[in-house]
Amino acid sequence: MVRKKIREYDSKRLLKEHLQKLAGIHLPITSAQVTESTDLTGMLDKEPWLSSTRLVVKPDMLFGKRGKSGLVALNLDFAQAIEFIKQRLGVEVEIEGCKAPITTFIVEPFVPHDREFYLSMDSERLGCTINFSECGGIEIEENWNKVKSIFLPTEKPMTVEAISPLISTMPLESRRYREILEIS
């Protein structure tokens, strides 16, 4: 089966747009994309939250191990985020045998947290495979055996009941998915 990766920025934008339209699920996702052609001055006019929020910055380059490679910056203000990007934009990196210059970054609000989760979706001909793990973050590859998957046929709507096998073992305080997803 042919697979095509898409950038994190695009995947979150598509997820936000289509979950709202198809399932009535509102995801409070906020992010910005920065490339060499981005007007950094005009960016604050377009995305005013950037000037009042602590930020996370990382390359959006279709490769993993960004955190382990020192390519993720946390809890920055806008000026620090821009400096981080300028120092790395166009710099060639090699990760797992792939060598390329960094051309694109994703900037998001920094959310203090004690643990990370992993979520990915693979679109297939007859539906979508959703992968989830309570062991996310930079160690996901080492914990791949803890990733749970479900197949959601195209004709079946994404509901809390449909995804419950993925999150049923989470502690109750983490399972506030109805509040998080704001299901209407």
C-alpha positions in Angstrom: 0.0 0.0 0.0 1.3 3.4 -0.9 1.7 5.8 2.0 2.4 9.5 2.0 3.4 11.4 5.1 2.1 14.9 5.6 3.5 17.7 7.8 2.4 17.9 11.4 1.0 21.4 10.8 -1.2 20.1 7.9 -2.3 17.0 9.8 -3.5 19.1 12.8 -5.3 21.6 10.5 -7.1 18.8 8.6 -8.0 17.0 11.8 -9.4 20.1 13.4 -11.4 21.0 10.3 -12.8 17.6 9.4 -13.5 16.3 12.9 -15.7 19.4 13.5 -17.5 18.9 10.1 -17.9 15.1 10.2 -18.3 14.3 13.9 -19.1 17.6 15.7 -15.8 17.3 17.6 -14.1 20.7 18.3 -10.3 20.4 18.7 -8.8 23.5 20.2 -5.7 23.3 18.0 -3.6 26.5 17.5 -0.4 26.4 15.4 1.6 28.4 12.9 3.9 27.3 10.1 7.2 29.1 9.4 9.2 28.8 6.2 11.9 30.9 4.6 9.2 32.9 2.8 7.2 33.7 6.0 6.7 37.4 6.7 7.7 37.3 10.4 6.5 40.9 10.9 3.1 40.2 9.4 2.9 36.9 11.2 1.9 38.6 14.5 -0.9 40.4 12.8 -2.2 37.1 11.4 -1.5 35.1 14.6 -1.8 37.5 17.5 -1.6 34.6 20.1 2.1 34.2 19.2 3.0 37.4 21.2 1.1 36.5 24.4 1.7 32.8 24.7 4.8 30.7 25.6 5.7 28.6 22.6 7.0 25.3 21.4 9.0 25.3 18.2 10.2 22.3 16.1 11.0 21.4 12.5 8.0 20.1 10.5 10.0 17.9 8.2 8.5 14.4 8.1 11.1 12.8 10.2 11.1 11.6 13.8 13.6 11.9 16.7 13.4 15.7 16.7 13.5 15.9 20.4 16.5 13.5 20.7 18.3 15.5 18.0 18.0 18.8 20.0 15.6 20.3 17.4 12.7 21.1 19.8 12.6 24.2 21.9 10.1 24.6 24.7 8.6 27.5 26.7 9.9 30.3 24.5 8.6 33.8 23.9 8.1 34.9 20.3 11.5 36.6 20.0 13.2 33.5 21.3 11.2 31.3 18.9 12.2 33.4 15.9 15.8 33.3 17.0 15.6 29.5 17.3 14.1 29.2 13.8 16.6 31.6 12.2 19.5 29.6 13.7 18.3 26.4 12.1 16.4 27.3 9.0 18.3 26.0 6.0 20.7 24.0 8.2 21.3 20.5 6.9 20.5 17.7 9.3 20.9 13.9 9.1 18.5 11.7 11.0 18.4 7.9 10.5 20.3 8.2 7.2 18.1 10.9 5.8 19.9 14.2 5.1 18.1 17.4 4.2 18.0 21.1 5.1 15.4 22.2 7.5 12.8 24.2 5.5 9.7 24.3 7.7 8.9 24.8 11.4 5.7 24.4 13.4 5.0 26.8 16.3 2.4 26.0 18.9 1.4 27.1 22.4 3.5 25.5 25.1 1.4 23.4 27.5 3.1 22.4 30.7 2.6 18.7 31.2 3.8 15.7 33.2 3.3 13.1 30.5 2.8 12.9 26.8 0.5 10.8 24.6 1.0 9.5 21.1 -1.6 9.7 18.4 -1.3 8.9 14.7 -3.8 8.1 11.9 -3.2 6.2 8.8 -5.8 6.7 6.0 -6.5 3.6 4.1 -8.8 2.6 1.3 -11.6 1.4 3.5 -11.2 3.5 6.5 -8.6 4.8 9.0 -6.3 3.1 11.5 -6.0 5.2 14.7 -2.9 4.5 16.8 -2.7 5.7 20.4 -0.3 5.3 23.3 0.0 6.6 26.8 3.8 6.5 26.4 4.2 9.3 23.9 7.1 11.7 23.6 10.7 11.2 22.5 10.6 7.5 23.6 7.7 6.4 21.4 9.9 4.3 19.2 11.2 2.4 22.2 7.6 1.9 23.5 6.0 0.9 20.2 4.7 -2.3 21.8 2.4 -0.2 24.0 0.7 1.5 21.0 -3.0 0.4 20.7 -4.7 0.5 17.3 -8.3 0.4 16.0 -9.6 0.4 12.5 -12.5 2.8 11.9 -14.4 2.0 8.6 -15.1 4.9 6.4 -18.9 4.6 7.0 -18.6 4.5 10.8 -18.5 7.9 12.6 -15.7 8.7 15.0 -17.4 8.7 18.4 -16.2 8.3 22.0 -17.5 4.8 21.9 -15.5 4.0 18.8 -12.3 5.2 20.3 -12.8 3.9 23.8 -10.6 0.8 23.2 -7.7 3.1 22.8 -8.2 5.0 26.0 -10.0 2.6 28.3 -6.9 1.8 30.4 -6.0 5.4 31.1 -6.4 6.7 34.6 -9.8 8.4 35.2 -8.3 11.9 35.6 -6.7 11.5 32.1 -9.9 10.2 30.5 -11.7 13.5 30.4 -12.0 13.0 26.7 -15.6 14.2 26.5 -14.5 17.6 28.0 -11.3 17.7 25.9 -13.1 16.9 22.6 -16.1 19.0 23.4 -18.4 16.6 21.7 -21.6 18.3 20.6 
